[in-house]
């Protein structure tokens, strides 16, 4: 079943947001990390231009370790919790410079030691920044896999561990982009467009 679902979603070629395209193209773990921090609880239309403004200030831990928090706040506004995120990025950058030789650690366990970095963010950095197999589970991935009936879980973290056991590793790195795009275009939280869904025949919601 999952092979057919993934193939149909790839063939559907749904339009991706500018932010999703940006994250697909970036191969720098640090930039993936700070961009992902900005994206938390913020829609892509707001996150993408805020990320570009942030990157006008700098692109390395050294740049942001010495950045004035208020300057960063102004650049990333109006992302959700922008003041907290600006402070978090500066503090995180200082920690990377002082304790990690300015390198993002390539370990989920090590990344989640940082304030405000959860498993979703750490997995995304592993997959997009380090190009290592990891499953980034956001609200779209959690919702869609449960609607399909592929798994039955209550939280995104439960979904991640269920998928680690069931989803073939060859799909781990691409599944987030596929399902985020599908969730933004068709399988929405409210009023999903089931009539035009390319995988409706596999969906437990329609069986």
C-alpha positions in Angstrom: 0.0 0.0 0.0 2.6 2.6 1.0 4.5 2.1 -2.2 1.4 3.0 -4.2 0.6 6.0 -2.0 4.1 7.5 -2.2 4.2 7.0 -6.0 0.8 8.6 -6.5 1.7 11.6 -4.3 4.9 12.0 -6.4 3.0 11.8 -9.6 0.4 14.3 -8.4 3.2 17.0 -8.4 1.2 19.4 -6.1 2.5 22.9 -5.8 4.9 23.4 -3.0 5.2 26.5 -0.9 8.2 28.8 -1.2 9.4 27.8 2.2 9.1 24.0 1.5 11.2 24.6 -1.7 13.7 26.6 0.3 14.1 23.8 2.8 14.5 21.2 0.0 17.4 23.2 -1.5 19.3 24.0 1.7 22.1 21.6 2.7 23.5 23.6 5.6 22.4 22.0 8.9 22.7 25.3 10.8 20.4 27.2 8.3 17.9 24.3 8.3 17.9 24.4 12.1 17.3 28.1 12.5 14.8 28.2 9.7 12.9 25.4 11.3 12.8 27.2 14.6 11.2 30.2 12.8 8.6 27.9 11.2 7.2 26.5 14.4 3.6 27.6 14.9 3.8 29.9 11.9 2.5 29.4 8.4 4.9 29.1 5.4 3.8 32.4 3.9 5.0 34.2 6.9 8.0 32.0 7.6 9.6 32.2 4.2 10.2 36.0 3.9 11.1 36.1 7.6 13.8 33.5 6.9 15.2 35.5 4.0 15.3 38.7 6.2 17.1 36.7 8.9 19.7 35.4 6.5 20.5 39.0 5.5 21.9 39.4 9.0 24.1 36.3 8.8 24.4 32.6 7.9 26.7 31.1 10.5 26.6 30.5 14.3 29.3 33.1 14.7 27.1 35.7 12.9 24.1 35.1 15.2 26.1 34.6 18.4 27.1 38.2 18.3 23.7 39.5 16.9 21.7 41.9 18.9 18.4 40.2 19.9 16.3 43.2 19.1 17.8 43.4 15.6 16.9 39.8 15.0 13.4 40.3 16.5 12.8 43.1 14.0 14.0 40.9 11.1 11.8 37.9 11.8 8.6 39.7 12.9 5.8 38.7 12.5 6.5 35.0 13.0 4.8 33.5 16.0 6.6 34.0 19.3 9.3 36.1 17.4 10.8 37.5 20.6 11.3 34.1 22.1 12.7 32.7 18.8 15.1 35.5 18.4 16.5 35.0 21.9 16.6 31.2 21.3 18.5 31.5 18.0 21.1 33.8 19.6 21.5 31.6 22.6 21.7 28.4 20.5 24.3 30.0 18.2 26.5 31.0 21.2 26.3 27.4 22.5 27.3 26.1 19.1 30.3 28.5 19.0 31.4 27.9 22.6 30.8 24.1 23.0 30.4 22.5 19.5 33.1 24.3 17.5 30.3 26.1 15.6 29.0 22.8 14.2 25.5 21.5 14.6 25.8 18.0 16.0 24.6 15.2 13.7 22.6 13.5 16.5 18.9 13.8 17.3 19.7 13.1 21.0 22.4 15.9 21.1 20.3 18.4 19.2 17.3 18.0 21.5 19.5 19.1 24.4 19.2 22.6 23.0 16.5 24.8 24.4 13.4 24.7 22.2 14.6 22.0 19.8 12.3 19.0 19.7 12.4 15.8 17.8 10.5 17.3 14.8 13.2 19.9 14.3 16.1 17.6 15.0 14.7 15.0 12.5 14.3 17.7 9.8 17.9 18.8 10.3 19.1 15.3 10.1 17.2 14.7 6.8 17.6 18.0 5.0 20.8 19.3 6.6 22.8 16.1 6.9 21.1 14.0 4.3 20.7 11.2 6.8 17.6 9.0 7.1 15.2 10.6 9.6 11.5 11.0 9.9 10.3 14.5 10.5 6.7 14.3 11.9 4.7 17.5 11.9 0.9 18.0 12.1 0.5 17.1 8.4 2.5 13.8 8.6 0.7 12.9 11.9 -2.8 13.7 10.5 -2.5 12.1 7.1 -0.9 8.8 8.1 -3.7 8.4 10.7 -6.4 9.3 8.2 -5.0 6.8 5.8 -5.1 4.2 8.5 -1.5 3.4 8.0 -0.9 3.9 11.8 -3.1 4.7 14.8 -1.3 7.1 17.1 -2.3 10.0 19.4 0.6 12.4 19.1 3.3 13.3 16.5 6.0 11.7 18.7 4.1 8.4 18.8 3.7 8.7 15.0 7.5 9.2 14.6 8.3 6.0 16.5 5.5 4.0 14.8 6.8 5.1 11.4 10.3 4.2 12.3 9.1 0.6 12.8 6.7 0.4 9.8 7.7 2.9 7.1 10.5 1.6 4.7 13.6 3.6 5.3 13.9 4.5 1.6 10.9 6.9 2.2 12.0 8.5 5.4 13.8 11.6 3.9 11.1 12.5 1.4 7.9 11.7 3.3 7.7 15.0 5.2 7.9 17.1 2.0 5.3 14.9 0.3 2.8 14.9 3.1 3.3 18.6 4.1 2.6 19.5 0.4 -0.4 17.2 0.3 -1.7 18.5 3.6 -1.4 22.1 2.5 -3.1 21.5 -0.8 -5.7 18.7 -0.3 -5.7 16.8 3.0 -6.4 19.8 5.1 -7.3 19.7 8.8 -10.8 21.0 8.1 -12.8 20.3 4.9 -10.2 18.1 3.1 -10.6 17.9 -0.7 -11.3 14.2 -0.8 -13.0 14.3 -4.2 -9.7 15.3 -5.9 -7.3 13.4 -3.6 -4.9 11.2 -5.5 -4.8 8.6 -2.7 -8.4 8.6 -1.7 -8.8 4.9 -2.7 -6.2 4.0 0.0 -7.7 6.2 2.7 -9.4 4.6 5.7 -11.5 7.8 6.0 -13.3 6.8 2.7 -13.6 3.1 3.4 
